[in-house]
Amino acid sequence: MELKLTQHQSDAVKPIVQQYLTARKQLIQSFRQQFLIDKDVIKSQMDQLKTVERQKLALVFSQDQMEKWLERENFNADRKSVV
């Protein structure tokens, strides 16, 4: 499931992923500060962050690379749900 990124793609992807991780961390902290436990609200907001990340990545990746990225995300999500 190797993406085979060019140097340009690699350079472009790093800040996109970093922005997602930073926004996700801030969102989680916000939920904790507000004592928010509504799982539907949390899931909705996390999904919105992931959608934005995917839209940005789609501008960098080829269609094949994007499909592999999504496969890897789904694989990792499936592994987490089993654990």
C-alpha positions, -999 to +999 in steps of 0.1 A: +000+000+000+029+023-007+019+058-020+052+065-039+051+102-033+073+126-052+093+150-031+068+178-040+039+157-028+057+147+004+064+184+011+028+193+004+012+165+025+032+171+057+015+204+066-019+191+056-016+162+080-001+184+107-030+209+104-055+181+108-037+167+138-034+201+154-071+209+148-081+175+161-061+179+193-076+214+198-111+200+192-106+172+217-093+197+243-123+219+237-147+190+242-129+181+275-131+217+287-168+219+280-173+184+295-190+175+262-199+139+260-224+139+232-208+113+209-229+124+179-216+159+182-180+148+187-182+124+157-198+150+135-171+176+142-143+150+138-158+139+105-158+175+093-121+178+101-113+146+083-134+157+052-113+190+050-081+170+053-092+146+025-102+175+003-068+191+006-050+157+001-070+151-030-055+182-045-020+167-040-025+130-046-032+112-079-065+093-078-046+060-072-027+075-043-058+089-028-075+055-030-045+039-013-046+066+014-083+060+021-077+022+022-050+028+048-073+050+068-100+024+067-076-003+076-063+016+106-099+025+117-109-011+115-079-022+136-088+004+163-124-008+165-112-044+171-088-034+199 
